[in-house]
Amino acid sequence: MATQERTYVLGGETRRRGLFAASGRQITVGVGFVGVWMLALLETRSVVVLLVGLAAGMAGAALMRRRTAMGESWMGKAWDGAAFRATHRHGAPDFVPGEALPPEVGEVRMLAYAPPSAPSAPMALVHHRDHKRRSWATGHLTAVFEIQGSGDGILPMRQVNTSGLLFERLLGGLASAEIPVDQLDVATRILPVHPNAYRAQMDALVVPGTPAKLARSMRELSAAAAGNTEEYRSYCTVRIPVAQLVASISGTADLERVAEETFEVIGEVVRRVDGAGYRLRTVLGPRRLGALIRHLHDPDVGIDNQEGIATVADGWGYTRWADPHHVRIEGAARDWYHAVAHVPRDAWPAQPVNARWMEHLVTRVNPATIRTVVSQFRLVPKARARDLARIGMTYDVATATTERKRGQVSTGETEASMSASRRVLQDLLRPVVGGVLPAVRVMISAPEDPNLLTAARRRVTSAAEDGGLTRLAWQDNRHHKAMLTALPMARGVRE
């Protein structure tokens, strides 16, 4: 009997939910404008001020509702462009290596911990300060380990379904309130393999005695595929809230005890990841993590090349130049151009997808393109996830009721959002299920010529659309800051 394909409904929002249609920033600007206008009216009691204020308010409301061709806020894009020009008008580098890290990284402490059983293999820990509260105690720790993928190529449907179910259980288990982990990032680094290396590997398979016709066919195949052959490296980044970790420690929670407990938590995560079918390759130490971060800035330097790396901070060792459409890195041998995109909330597939729906971004970009695909999963305990889904369902029902009363023709967005919220509530009744707030980010890279990066953007956008995404939001005017979301630091997802 054929195995039925297991499908998923992603997201749960086709647009921003809330009591107000405007964003928090727009509401703040609007309230400020009304306050100033009212004060001016009280002071002048002028009809001219009244009319000018009304005209300005109507023009501002129209601008706030205006959208770009890609569906983004026109005013938001204009604000970002103006802020970029004001900040970079002097033409100086955006970042120069020195004592401080790039400003978007914030305050971090680079730590390392080695268990007594393996003193020569330390684990890199990065302690991120809570910038809102300006406190280290309410910050978080991150650690990174490399994994081996669970399978390549065309797989039987049963295996695809099993892989998806195991990953569901992995996220559901980690979302438990008992485990001090609130985010798991899975990043895949895709690098083109040099054609000569691929041909040499294929030629080695032509052993003595191979029939001439078969040998000729293998060589023709290797010549055709050499230009599109890629290498994949996958990494998991675990984010651990310090306050939640300390609360689970009995006795004095000094730095040594916190590092020791973090090591145990990472071990538990690795065990669960292994159970989901992703084999551990290695836990990254300070030098390995620094080398990975350096490689993401300068792909000419290998991921495993640790020469010149002493700490994680050495990964930021290149001068950086910001541009509205990319960020340029002065690499060791040549310049590299990078661009970053994310999947906005209204671009997720509205139709059900299977467990491998993202393979278009990972394996189906041709010609071969240097890129990093990051799937970020903010883990939400079941009770909190149920409240979020219930609140979302309430907003959707209220919106649908309002549309009916006004006699408006529905676009289908509200119904799709209600269906997703209802599915989440039903799923949360099952065991080993928690809430997840997903995000997908893509960083692409090209050497020497920004036109190569523009072509890569088109290829990646096309691959995303083939996978069911309606669009990618490229972080124009912010690529220099957005690079942080592609680094193994579990940054960039907010509840």
Secondary structure, DSSP 8 states (H G I E B T S, - for coil): -------B---S-SS--SSSSS-HHHHHHHHHHHHHHHHHHHHH--HHHHHHHHHHHHHHHHHHH-B-TTSSBHHHHHHHHHHHHHHSTT---SB--SSS--GGG-SEEEEEE--TT-TTS-EEEEEEEETTTTEEEEEEEEEEEEEE-S--S---HHHHHHHHHHHHHHHHHHTSTTS---EEEEEEEEEE--HHHHHHHHHHTS-TT--HHHHHHHHHHHHHHGGG-EEEEEEEEEEEEHHHHHHT--S---HHHHHHHHHHHHHHHHHHHHHTT-EEEEE--HHHHHHHHHHHH-TTS-TT--TT-SSGGGG--S-EEEETTEEEEE-SSSEEEEEEEE--TTSS-SS-B-TTTTHHHHH--SS--EEEEEEEEEEE-HHHHHHHHHHHHHHHHHHHHHHHHHT----SHHHHHHHHHHHHHHHTTSSS--EEEEEEEEEEEEES-HHHHHHHHHHHHHHHHHTT-S--EE-TT-HHHHGGGGSTT--S---
